[in-house]
Amino acid sequence: MTDEYYMKKALVQAENALLAGEFPVGCVIADEKNVITTGSRHGTSGQQSNEIDHAEIVALRSLYEEKAAENTKELTLYCTMEPCLMCFGAILISGIHRIVYAYEDVMGGGTKCDLSKASPLYSENDIKIVPHVLREASLLLFKEFFARPENDYWKNSLLAEYTLSRK
């Protein structure tokens, strides 16, 4: 299985989120042969919006609730958008050693943090980050989301402006 294969699975999760009126972020956690768990963004539409139910957090929660992996070091997390600082911290603590993402988060991406200056819980993690796998497919979903007048989430933000200006 390739990074593109698993990213396509994450894109399906993002498409499902978009169809539900949510911010189109999808996540897949996989080993070398199988999808272990998935997640999509919740809490960006309607009256009860929140900043906790990110796709990565949903997938990590499922991973632990289902006790789906014995060794998280052998897993890769695939996400249609670069993990934010909250999600990046949770991924580091989980022990997952590889993150593959599609679209960069110019407003809140956490993967470029200088971990050498962080406390040992974070700095002692040897994590590999692979950016821009199927970036264009993910970009199209975010463009569609931000182009919809009914979507208020991050409307007129740096991320929305950046995304809508991409060709």
BELQUIDA-V232913 format. One record per run of one state. SS is the DSSP state (H for helix, E for strand, C for the rest). FROM is the first residue (numbers start at 1). TO is the last residue. Records with the same first field share a line. If there is no record, write none. Layout:
SS=FROM-TO ; FROM-TO
This chain:
C=1-2 ; 20-25 ; 31-34 ; 41-54 ; 66-71 ; 75-75 ; 82-83 ; 95-97 ; 104-108 ; 110-114 ; 118-119 ; 124-127 ; 131-134 ; 148-157 ; 166-167
H=3-19 ; 55-65 ; 72-74 ; 85-94 ; 115-117 ; 120-123 ; 135-147 ; 158-165
E=26-30 ; 35-40 ; 76-81 ; 84-84 ; 98-103 ; 109-109 ; 128-130
